[in-house]
Amino acid sequence: MDSVCEQILRAFGVVRASFRVPLEGISAEHLNYTPSERKMSIGQMALHCAGAERYFMNRRPVFERTERTYVPTEYPIGRAFVLEQIDLAEEDIKTVLGAASDDDLERPRRFYGDREVKLGYILMRLMTHELYHMGQMAYMRSWLDDDWHFDGFWGKAASAIIAVPYATAEGTAPGF
């Protein structure tokens, strides 16, 4: 039987593959479109998720955190930059989970401030955070492009998260 860490990593893989779907073949205009000044674009949401993962998986800053996207971003946002940040976040998660044992999931992990949060909690929270924004990205993409459809990828990602045999009663995570 796979360890819980391996199952979380596998679930992250399903979530990540699904997360990329709204970005496939997207135009620069649609990637950067925002319905109002205070709302995020599809590109900003994708960077926000990847940036949050990088922020929480690294024990030292890998960038100066910015509002909305976490990562310093030039506008208009380029699709290649978004995909690069998603790849870096994926590497960070694989590095952390590859070195972790199931016991490590219950150990507090110190982040940039004085706050400590269980590693398992933050990993599950990051997956559900990504799922949440994935739904927003997909809805916005279908709203902007009549020919684009969801095709069930959100359900696959949600099912992968639900299948992970890990739960904790941890409180709120910093930054969420």
Kinemage of the C-alpha trace (Angstrom):
@kinemage 1
@onewidth
@group {chain A} dominant
@subgroup {mainchain}
@vectorlist {calphas} color= white
{ca met a 1} P 0.000 0.000 0.000
{ca asp a 2} L 1.250 3.493 -0.840
{ca ser a 3} L 2.157 5.865 1.943
{ca val a 4} L -0.133 8.824 2.595
{ca cys a 5} L 2.623 11.106 1.257
{ca glu a 6} L 2.648 9.124 -2.010
{ca gln a 7} L -1.137 9.344 -2.210
{ca ile a 8} L -1.049 13.116 -1.639
{ca leu a 9} L 1.613 13.455 -4.329
{ca arg a 10} L -0.495 11.398 -6.739
{ca ala a 11} L -3.556 13.551 -5.953
{ca phe a 12} L -1.502 16.691 -6.562
{ca gly a 13} L -0.587 15.239 -9.965
{ca val a 14} L -4.265 14.826 -10.904
{ca val a 15} L -5.139 18.270 -9.574
{ca arg a 16} L -2.196 19.825 -11.396
{ca ala a 17} L -3.064 18.150 -14.725
{ca ser a 18} L -6.639 19.381 -14.349
{ca phe a 19} L -5.446 22.853 -13.309
{ca arg a 20} L -3.598 23.206 -16.621
{ca val a 21} L -6.719 22.492 -18.732
{ca pro a 22} L -8.149 26.050 -18.680
{ca leu a 23} L -4.715 27.330 -19.745
{ca glu a 24} L -4.402 25.104 -22.821
{ca gly a 25} L -4.582 27.143 -26.001
{ca ile a 26} L -5.790 30.261 -24.202
{ca ser a 27} L -5.265 33.554 -25.988
{ca ala a 28} L -3.189 36.303 -24.382
{ca glu a 29} L -6.309 38.452 -24.287
{ca his a 30} L -8.312 35.840 -22.369
{ca leu a 31} L -5.386 35.007 -20.071
{ca asn a 32} L -5.227 38.660 -19.015
{ca tyr a 33} L -8.914 39.594 -19.083
{ca thr a 34} L -10.369 40.806 -15.796
{ca pro a 35} L -14.005 41.835 -15.386
{ca ser a 36} L -13.035 44.680 -13.032
{ca glu a 37} L -9.992 46.277 -11.481
{ca arg a 38} L -10.449 44.381 -8.207
{ca lys a 39} L -10.841 40.912 -9.778
{ca met a 40} L -8.140 38.505 -10.916
{ca ser a 41} L -7.618 37.333 -14.468
{ca ile a 42} L -7.166 33.647 -15.356
{ca gly a 43} L -3.425 34.288 -15.520
{ca gln a 44} L -3.402 35.964 -12.113
{ca met a 45} L -5.390 33.106 -10.559
{ca ala a 46} L -2.956 30.539 -11.957
{ca leu a 47} L 0.032 32.523 -10.669
{ca his a 48} L -1.718 33.024 -7.329
{ca cys a 49} L -2.049 29.244 -6.858
{ca ala a 50} L 1.466 28.413 -8.049
{ca gly a 51} L 2.887 31.254 -5.964
{ca ala a 52} L 1.069 30.110 -2.824
{ca glu a 53} L 2.479 26.613 -3.278
{ca arg a 54} L 6.007 27.928 -3.717
{ca tyr a 55} L 5.543 30.241 -0.742
{ca phe a 56} L 4.438 27.456 1.599
{ca met a 57} L 6.755 24.699 0.347
{ca asn a 58} L 9.949 26.709 0.807
{ca arg a 59} L 11.223 27.473 4.285
{ca arg a 60} L 12.974 30.596 3.058
{ca pro a 61} L 11.670 33.201 0.649
{ca val a 62} L 12.208 32.390 -3.020
{ca phe a 63} L 10.657 35.727 -4.018
{ca glu a 64} L 9.194 38.842 -2.428
{ca arg a 65} L 5.509 38.029 -2.001
{ca thr a 66} L 3.159 40.335 -3.896
{ca glu a 67} L -0.561 40.940 -3.646
{ca arg a 68} L -2.759 38.623 -5.736
{ca thr a 69} L -0.131 36.595 -7.598
{ca tyr a 70} L 2.410 35.992 -4.775
{ca val a 71} L 5.153 36.126 -7.419
{ca pro a 72} L 6.476 39.326 -9.002
{ca thr a 73} L 4.638 39.611 -12.302
{ca glu a 74} L 4.995 41.740 -15.415
{ca tyr a 75} L 1.878 42.673 -17.361
{ca pro a 76} L 0.472 41.577 -19.641
{ca ile a 77} L 1.019 38.087 -18.254
{ca gly a 78} L 2.540 35.615 -20.697
{ca arg a 79} L 1.339 32.012 -20.849
{ca ala a 80} L 4.933 30.702 -20.838
{ca phe a 81} L 5.617 32.541 -17.563
{ca val a 82} L 2.463 31.097 -15.996
{ca leu a 83} L 3.398 27.540 -17.023
{ca glu a 84} L 6.972 28.044 -15.771
{ca gln a 85} L 5.671 29.093 -12.339
{ca ile a 86} L 3.317 26.094 -12.232
{ca asp a 87} L 6.248 23.797 -13.062
{ca leu a 88} L 8.386 25.364 -10.301
{ca ala a 89} L 5.568 24.919 -7.780
{ca glu a 90} L 5.189 21.295 -8.827
{ca glu a 91} L 8.931 20.715 -8.307
{ca asp a 92} L 8.734 22.289 -4.830
{ca ile a 93} L 5.836 20.031 -3.837
{ca lys a 94} L 7.606 16.929 -5.167
{ca thr a 95} L 10.766 17.880 -3.259
{ca val a 96} L 8.913 18.356 0.033
{ca leu a 97} L 6.759 15.237 -0.311
{ca gly a 98} L 9.666 13.159 -1.610
{ca ala a 99} L 11.598 13.870 1.585
{ca ala a 100} L 8.602 13.540 3.937
{ca ser a 101} L 7.324 10.543 5.831
{ca asp a 102} L 3.717 10.034 6.854
{ca asp a 103} L 4.724 11.060 10.396
{ca asp a 104} L 5.999 14.380 9.008
{ca leu a 105} L 2.455 15.253 7.905
{ca glu a 106} L 1.508 15.776 11.559
{ca arg a 107} L 4.593 17.755 12.471
{ca pro a 108} L 4.315 21.528 12.626
{ca arg a 109} L 6.208 23.344 9.908
{ca arg a 110} L 7.360 26.920 10.432
{ca phe a 111} L 6.630 29.336 7.642
{ca tyr a 112} L 7.926 32.861 7.141
{ca gly a 113} L 6.352 34.301 10.251
{ca asp a 114} L 6.124 32.804 13.689
{ca arg a 115} L 3.190 30.623 12.649
{ca glu a 116} L 3.520 26.844 12.605
{ca val a 117} L 1.102 24.689 10.619
{ca lys a 118} L 1.035 20.927 10.099
{ca leu a 119} L 2.555 19.947 6.773
{ca gly a 120} L -0.364 17.625 5.950
{ca tyr a 121} L -2.853 20.400 6.560
{ca ile a 122} L -1.072 22.895 4.332
{ca leu a 123} L -0.718 20.323 1.524
{ca met a 124} L -4.429 19.484 1.604
{ca arg a 125} L -5.299 23.173 1.868
{ca leu a 126} L -3.142 24.004 -1.154
{ca met a 127} L -4.889 21.312 -3.220
{ca thr a 128} L -8.346 22.574 -2.313
{ca his a 129} L -7.180 26.155 -2.903
{ca glu a 130} L -6.088 25.151 -6.396
{ca leu a 131} L -9.380 23.313 -6.990
{ca tyr a 132} L -11.334 26.420 -5.963
{ca his a 133} L -9.474 28.719 -8.351
{ca met a 134} L -9.482 26.066 -11.086
{ca gly a 135} L -13.279 26.233 -11.063
{ca gln a 136} L -13.154 30.011 -11.344
{ca met a 137} L -10.628 29.822 -14.188
{ca ala a 138} L -12.742 27.263 -16.036
{ca tyr a 139} L -15.922 29.272 -15.619
{ca met a 140} L -14.227 32.464 -16.806
{ca arg a 141} L -12.641 30.635 -19.744
{ca ser a 142} L -16.023 29.204 -20.824
{ca trp a 143} L -17.590 32.641 -20.432
{ca leu a 144} L -14.905 34.225 -22.647
{ca asp a 145} L -14.784 31.418 -25.234
{ca asp a 146} L -18.075 29.820 -26.315
{ca asp a 147} L -16.213 26.915 -27.948
{ca trp a 148} L -14.345 25.918 -24.762
{ca his a 149} L -15.883 23.310 -22.396
{ca phe a 150} L -15.114 21.943 -18.918
{ca asp a 151} L -15.092 18.242 -19.983
{ca gly a 152} L -15.142 16.847 -16.429
{ca phe a 153} L -11.600 17.706 -15.384
{ca trp a 154} L -12.780 19.505 -12.227
{ca gly a 155} L -14.572 16.360 -11.030
{ca lys a 156} L -11.427 14.264 -11.558
{ca ala a 157} L -9.420 16.672 -9.437
{ca ala a 158} L -12.063 16.792 -6.690
{ca ser a 159} L -12.259 12.988 -6.634
{ca ala a 160} L -8.478 12.727 -6.305
{ca ile a 161} L -8.518 15.018 -3.265
{ca ile a 162} L -11.446 13.184 -1.657
{ca ala a 163} L -9.634 9.848 -2.098
{ca val a 164} L -6.631 10.932 0.002
{ca pro a 165} L -6.859 9.208 3.415
{ca tyr a 166} L -5.677 12.189 5.413
{ca ala a 167} L -7.561 14.626 7.606
{ca thr a 168} L -6.628 17.046 10.354
{ca ala a 169} L -8.516 19.503 12.507
{ca glu a 170} L -5.911 22.228 11.966
{ca gly a 171} L -7.165 25.811 11.992
{ca thr a 172} L -6.728 28.382 9.282
{ca ala a 173} L -3.490 28.550 7.351
{ca pro a 174} L -1.599 31.816 7.004
{ca gly a 175} L -2.294 33.530 3.731
{ca phe a 176} L -5.670 31.884 3.116
